Structure formats: structure tokens, C-alpha cells
Amino acid sequence: MSETGCRHYQSYVKEHSYDTFRVIDAYFAACVNRDARERKAIHCNCFECGSYGIQLYACLHCIYFGCRGAHITSHLRSKKHNVALELSHGTLYCYACRDFIYDARSREYALINRKLEAKDLQKSIGWVPWVPTAKETNLLLANARRRLVRPNQTIGLRGLLNLGATCFMNCIVQALVHTPLLSDYFMSDRHDCGSKSSPKCLVCEVSRLFQEFYSGSRSPLSLHRLLHLIWNHAKHLAGYEQQDAHEFFIATLDVLHRHCVKAKAEHDSKSNSSGSGSGTNSSNSSSSHCYGQCNCIIDQIFTGMLQSDVVCQACNGVSTTYDPFWDISLDLGETTTHGGVTPKTLIDCLERYTRAEHLGSAAKIKCSTCKSYQESTKQFSLRTLPSVVSFHLKRFEHSALIDRKISSFIQFPVEFDMTPFMSEKKNAYGDFRFSLYAVVNHVGTIDTGHYTAYVRHQKDTWVKCDDHVITMASLKQVLDSEGYLLFYHKNVLEYE
């Protein structure tokens, strides 16, 4: 990485010096004093749409503020300006390079501004970028030849042995291993587990699997240790019978979530006991965390919030509740509520899922305003979206008369925008575009069948995972597949 940014930034500095950067960073990124904070509050909004969003950019060539994405890029392109400053963290962006850039001297000026801001607000310095120490710099220089993943390399791909009708587990593991944020977490060795609970910790085993996947070896892996741990913590999945991949996915997330919370509680307890001689309070507070209410890596990636609005037909009073979710299960069969129409696409399924439904006279709900039981309508919407959204297409139908599999083709996109399904469509802040990265398929009947998975290995590179056999696949094969579980990740992440 260059210490002086890219050649476009070097040309900019020669022409304009560092003065513009210093002023804009001081007033609109760091906000070094009260006057700067007032200026930012009044003037710092997108010139195109008027938004005061948290990720605005300032053009360093002229007076222009624009939202991340189309607004700032269209300005830079039309005016042939290259350099902009991202105002949330004060990072430089080069439009010509289509990337963020690092400049040592600019970073020194930015750090001075952060110190002035901290002094004025009488607080510690907030976000500080990583700067390598002398020891780290020497290590990087001594190990200049690091592993580089090229388009045709297979690192990160491993077949998984079928241990006896365990194809359902193999597919879910392949999907989890190719979940970008999850691989970043485990490959950076961020899971800290106590030595006593380590042999029984599912998170430790998953961490080991990530290391195995990216070791460069091509031989198939055996998941017997993972299977044994799942059996111990999810008794209903124990045994060598074929299990449902969706059920296994939810059970795995649940066990991983519980083990993450437990590991954090043990770590906090150990830290407190070594520092103050007692870790009771920390342990109790950590163990009280529940699904959707903690900050473990599972909740950070997979947890969203579902909003349910029940509207009284008599007084139009609205009762709203919120529930966390790890996945969205979508009906595929005909419904009398929506005119007997069967969905043809994933968008159809989501529109039906978020459509208002009349509950009828047989399901009257007591209205808190009317103080009596009234007919009502119920409607789901998405309050918040996780970084990874998983859709479960309900292909297995169980009723008193018959159990059957719905094999109808459901078209699903490579990329789509989920803004229409949000609770606050007009006021929702953020980028809600998602991209497909894994598909789990079931071939066969409701009684017997086989699971396979398609995963995106690298950009525009898809592979088919059929237990121990890994083969190249085209995007057309992926989109033509039946689809049982669909995994999408968010294109742009917002940091709070």
C-alpha cells in the first residue's frame, strides 16, 4: 500500500495542496469545535436529494456534498473530479481508482483534527484507523509473499464426506463457509473461548472448519465432530436419518448463538475476576442475553426485525409488535385469502408475505382502544434487515390428509432491492440491495431425496457442492435450480 495515496491524489495535492482537505475534514468530518458542528448541521446535506444521511461525501475539488452511490459518483464523473472525502470516518476516495486510498500526511492532519474534536467535547478519541507498529511493519516486509487467491484457484473449496444421509448438513456448512462476514470473523481468529469449554464448543469447531477450508488442501473433509456436537445440543436432530436442511440451519444458528454468548460470559467473568476479584455481575448480564438481543457474531449477521401491525376494523386502531428473525419462511401453495393464486417468483412470495390479511370473524382480537373483541387485519413488514437474509421456500406441505412436496419452479433473482417490503419505505435510510451467494436444493420426494448446494466461490464464479464432489457451475444452472433455501447478502454495509 502506497504511503502517498494514488497518482490521482498526488496530482490533486500538487495542484491544491493539503489546505482543502484540512478544512473540510476539520469542519465536516471531525467537527473540531462548536462552530464546525453548527456548520455541518446546517450545510452538510446531499445537494441532489437533501438527505442528511450518515454516509455523505464531500468533493475536494469544489463545494459539493453527495450521498454515497449515484449522487456523488454522478457529480465526480460529470465534473471530471477524482477525489472526495467520506465524512463518517474521514477516509479519502478516488473515483478514478474506484477505491478508498491512504495518504500518510493526510492521515496526520486528520488525527490532529480528531484530537481537537476530542478536546473540545472533553471525550476520548473515537474511531482511529489501524496504523502498523514498527514490529508489524517489519513482519509485513519480511513476509511480502503472502497467499493470493486468484480466479482459477480452489482455495476455500472442500468436498464434504457423506456420513450416512448427512447431505443436509454438508449443504448448510458450505453455505455458512461462503458467507462473507462469517468467514471474515473466523479467518481473523476473533473467537475467544476458555480452555475448559473448548472441546464442547460448536463455535470452536466451526472456527477449525474455516481453517481447514482455507488451508489449501483439496481432500474431502469429515464433519463427524461437528455432527456429534450438534447431536449433543440439538437432541431432535440426533441419529442418521435424513433431516430437513432448514431445520438443521436454524438449529445450528441457535447453538452457535448460545455458545457465543457463553464464551463471552466466561471471558468477561475471567477478565473481571482477574481485575476486581469478582465476575458475577458480568456473567449474569451476559447469560441473560437472548436471541435477537445480543451482539454476538450470529446476531450481527443473521438477525433482522419483523414488524406485525394488527388494525382494528371498528376503530382503525393499530397494535404493533416486533419479533426478531433468522430467516423468512415463504408459502408456495394456493391460498383462499389471496384469490387462490400461486406465486411464480421470489418477489411474488414476498409480496404475499407482506400483504394485509383479513383475520375473519373466527379470529377476533381484543382491541386495546375499543376494549372489545373485533375483526381485524394483520400485516407483516420488515422493520430492520440483517446483513444476510435467508429465504426458506416451504416446499414440504404437511396436512391431516396428505404430505407432499411442492416442486413448482420459483424464479429468484441474482440481485434485488428489498425497500418495497420495509416498514418505512419512504423514510428508511440505507441501501437495501441484496445479492445471491448460496442456494440449497432438494431433489426427490418428501420421503426420500438428496440435498445439493450452489455457492458463489468468487465474484462471478459458482460451484456445485454435492457432498465430496465439487464441480464448476454456470449462473444459469443456479437460477434454473428448484431452490429450497436462498441466501442473500447485503451489497452495502452501514456502520453505526
N, C-alpha and C positions, 0 to 999 in steps of 0.2 A: 504494500500500500504506500502510495506517494505521500510525503510529508507536506507537499505544496499543492495538494488537490490535483485536478486535471489541467490539461493545457488550456482549456477554455476559461477556467477560473484564473489561471496565471495571466492570460491576456486581459481579463477583466481588471485584475489588480494593477497591472501596468498602466491601464488607461484611467481607472477611477481611484486607485489607492485603496486603503482599508477603511477610509473615513465613513463611507456609506454603510458598510457592514456594521461598524462600531455603533453608529447612531441608531440604525433600525433594530439591531439586537438589543441595545440598551433600552429603547422606548417600547418596542412591541414584542420582544421575546422575553427578556429578563425583567423589564419594568423596574428600573433601578431606584425610583422614588415615586412619591405621590403624584407628581405632575405626569410622569410616564404612565402610571396606571390609569389616570383620568384620560389621557390622550388615547390610550389603547381602547378604553371602554367606549369612547365617543367615535373614533375614526376607524377602528380595526374591524371592518366587516367586508365581506365579499362585494366587489364592485359590480359583479354580474347579477347576483341573486339577493344580496343584502344579508346573507347569513352571518351569524356571529359564532360559527362552529369552532370546535377546539382545534381543528387542523386546517389553519389558514396559511397561505404562503404570501410572502412579500417579494415582489420583483425588485432586484437590486439595481436595475438599470433605470427604472422610472417609478413614479408613485402609483402603485397598483397592488391591491390585495385581492386574492382569489382563493376559492375553495380548492382543496385537493381534488385532482382529477381534471375534468373537462374545462373548468373555468380558468385555472391558472395555466394549464398546458396550451389552451387555445390562444391565450394572451402571449405567452412566450413564443409560440410558433408564428403568430401573425406579425409580431413586432421584431422577430428575429433576435430576441433576448435569450441568453442562455442560463443566467444564474438567478436563483430565487432562494429565499430563506424560509424554512419551515418554522413557524412561530411557537409551536408547542414545546419543542426541545432545542430550538436554535440550531438546527442542522442545515447545512448547505446542500442545495440540489442543483444539478446541472442538467438542463433539458437536452442539450446536445448528446450527453453521455447516457441520458435516461437513468440516472443513478444519483444517490447521495454521495457526497465527496467529503474528504477530510483535508483540512489545511491546518498545520500546527500553529501558525501565527494567529489565524482567526480564532482558533480554539483558546489561545491565551487571552485574547481580548474578551471572548465570551465568558471565560472563567472570572476575569476581573469584574464583569458586569454582574455575574451571579453572586459574587461576594458583596458587591454594593447593594444588590437587592436584599440579600440575607441580613445585612447590617441595618438597612432601613426598616425592615419588617421585624427585626430582632428575633430571627429564627436561624436555624442551621441551613446550610446549602442543600437544596433539593436534589434534583437529578444531575448527576455528574457522569460524563462519558468515561468509558474504560480507557485508561492510558497505561500502556505496559511499563512495568518497572524495569530497571537495568537488568535484573536477573531474567525476567520474562523476555526481554528483547534479545538477550544472549541465547536463550533457549530457542527462540524463533529463528534466529540467524543460524544456529547450529543444526537445526532440523528444517532446513529450507525445502527439502524434497519430502513433502507430505503427500498422503494418498489423495489422488484426484479422481473423482468419479466422472468418467467420460460417457457419452451417449450409448456406446455399444457394450459397456461393461455390465457385468451381472452382480456386482457387489450390492448387497441388500436384498437379493433374491435367494431364497432357500426353499426347497421342497419339504413337505412335512409328511412323515410316515403315518399311514392309517393304522391305528392300534386296535381296530375292530369296530367298525361303524362310528369312527370319530371324525368323519369328514366335516361335520357341522362345526367342530372345534377348530379344525385346520383353517376353514374359511374365515372365521371370526378373527383368529390370530393374524392371518395375512392382512385383513382389513385394518386391524389395530396397528400392526407394524408399519403400515404405509400411511398412517395418519400423521401428517407433517408435524403438528405441535407436540404430539405424544413422542415421536421419535426424537425431536429436539430435546425434550425433557430427559429422556432416558439416556440418550447418547452424550449428554453433558453431565451425567452421573450426579444428578441432583437429589436422588432419593437417599435419605439418610436413615438407616434402620439400626436398632440396637442389636448387639450380637446374640442376645438370648432369643429374640423372636425371629431372627433372620431365616432359619431353616423352615419356618412355617409361614413366612410372609409371601403372599402372592405377588406383591409389588417387586420384591427382590428377585423372584423367579422371572417375572416379565422383563425386568432390567437385564437379567442374564441372557434372556432370549434375544433382546435387541443387540447385545454384544455379539451373540452367535450369528445373527443375520448379517451383520456388517463386518464380520471377521475376514471375509474374502473366500471362505470355504464354500464349496458347491455341493457337498454331500447332504442328503436329506436329514432333517432333524427329527428327533423323537420327543414328543411332548408329554411323556409319561409323568414327569414331576409336576407339570402344570395341571394335568388331568387329576392327579392324586390330590393336589391342594384344592382344586375346585370341588371334588367329591367331599372333602372334609368340611368345607364351608358352605356348600350348597347341596345338602343331602338328597334333594329331589332329583338331582342330575346324576347321582351315583349309579354305576352299572354300565355295561357295554351295549345297552340298547341304543338305537338311533334316537337322538334328541333333536329338538327344534333349535335351529341356529339362532333365531330371535330370542328365545328363552335363555339360551346359553350366553348371548351377548349381554342381556340385561343382568343376568346373574354375575357375570364376570365384572361388569362395571360396579355392581353393588359390593362385591368382595374387595375389589381394588380400592373403592372409596373407603370402606371400613378399615382396611389395612393402612391406607394413607393417614387417616385420622388417628389411628392407634400409634403409628410410628411417630407422628408429630407430637402426640401427647407424651410418649415416652421420652422423646428428645427434649421437649420443654421441661418435663419433670426432672430430667437429669441435669439440664442447664440450671434450673432454679435451685435444686438441691446442692449443686456444687457452688452456686453463688451465694445462697442465703440459708442453706440448710433445710429448706422445705420446698417441695414442689407440688403440694396438694391442690392448691387453687388452680394452677395451670393445667394439671391433669384433668381435673373435673370439668374445667371450661372447655378443654379440647374434646373430651369424650362426649360432651353434650351436643356437639355439632351433629347435624343430621343432613340427610340428602337434600341438596339444594341450598343449604345454609352455611357451607364451609368453603374454604378457599383451597382445597386440595386440587391436584392437577386434573382429576377426573371431572370435578365440578367446573373448573375453569374452562375445560374444552367442550364437555358434552351437555352441560345443564342450561336449559332455557326456561322461560316462564310462560305458562299458558294462562290466558285470561278468559273467564267464563262470565258472561252477562246474562242474567235472568230478568226479563222485562215483564212486569205485571200487565195483563191485558185490560184491567179495570182502571188503574190509575197511572200507568206507564212508569211506575217506579222501577228503578234498576238496582238489582243486587249483584255486586261484582266480587268474585273470588279469584285468587291466584294460586296456581299449582305448578311446582317445578316438573320438568320432564327431561328424560334422557333420549327419547325417540318419539316419533309421531306415527301412530298406527292408523292406516287408511283403509276403509272398507272398499271392496271391489264389486260386491254383488248389487243386485237391484234393490231399491228401497221404495216403499209406498210413499214415504214422506216427500221424496223428490221426483215424483211422477214416474217411477219405475225405470229411470234412465241409468244405464251402466256407464261408468267412466271409461274414457278411452286413453287419457293421458294423465301424467302425474299432476298437472295443473288442474284437470277436472276433479281429481281426488281431493286436492287441497281446497278447491272452491266448494265442494260439497261438505268438506270437513268444517269450514268456517262459515257456512250458510246458516241463517237463523232457522231454528226448528220449533214448530209448534208442539208443545208437550201434550196437549189434549186434556179433556175433562177427567180422564182416569189418572192423571198425574198432576193434580193441582198442588200448588206450593203456597204455603202461608206467606202472604206479603207483609213485610215489616211496616209498610205505610198504611195499608187497608186494615191490618190486624185480622185478616180472614183469608181463607183458602180460595185462591183464584187461579184461573187458567193463565198460562204464561208461555213465553217463547224463550229459548235458550240459544246462545250463540257463542262459539269459541273463536278466539283470535290469539295471535302471538304477541305477548307483551314484550318479551326480550328473546333474542335468538342466541344460541350458543355458537362457538367457533366452528363446531362440527354438527351438522344436522343429519340425523339418520332417519330414513323413512322405512316403515315396515308395511309392505303391501300384504294385506290379510288374505292370503291365498288358501288357507286351510279353514274351512267352514264346518263348525260342529253344531248340530241341532238334534232335537229329540227323534226326528225321522231319519236323517241320513248325515253321514260325514263325507265331505267331498273336498276336492281341490279345485280351485278356480284357476284355470290355465289361460285365461284370456290375456291377450297382449296389451300391456300398458306402456305407452310411449313415454320416455323420460328424457329430458334434455341434458346436454353436457354442461350448460351453464344457464342459470335463470335468476331473476330478481324476485325476492320474497316480500318486497314492500307492500303489494296488494293484500297480504294476509296479516299485516301488522295491526295491532290495536289502534295505534295513532298513525294513520297513513300520511296525513299532511304534516304533522309536527314531529314525526320520527326522525331523529338525527342518526346519520351513519350510512354506510354502504352495505346494502343487504343482498349483494350478488354472491351467489354460491356456485362452486364448480364441482363436478362429479370426480371422485377419485377411487371409488370401490363399489362393486356390485356383487352381491351374493345371490346365486341362482340355485333353485331346486329342480331336479329332473326326476320325474317318476310320479307315483300316485301318493295319496295321503298315507297309505300303509307302508310303502317301501319306496325308497328313492335315494338320490345321491346329491350332495352339495358340492358346487364348484364356485370359484370366485374369479372375477376380473379385478385387477388392481392397476392403478397408474404408477409405474415404476419411476419414470422421469417425465418431464414435460413432453407430451405427445407420444409417449411410449407406454403401451399397455401390454400386460401379460395375463395369461390364463393360468390359474393355480388349481390343479386337480390333484390333491394330495401331494405325492412326491414328484409329480410331473409338472414342470413349468415350461410353457410354450409362449411364443410371441402371439399377440392378438392385434387385430385392427380395431379402430374406433367403431367401425360399422358392426363388427361382431359384438362389441359391448352393447351398443344401442339396440341391436336386434335381439338380444337375450331377453328372457322372460322377466327377470327381476323379482327378487323376493325382499332383499334388504338393499337400500340405496344409501350411499354415504357421500355427503357433500361437505366441502369445507369453505369457509368464508374467504372471499378474494382479498378483502382489505380488513386488517385488524385495527380497531381503535383502542388506544391505551388511555386509561384514566389516570 
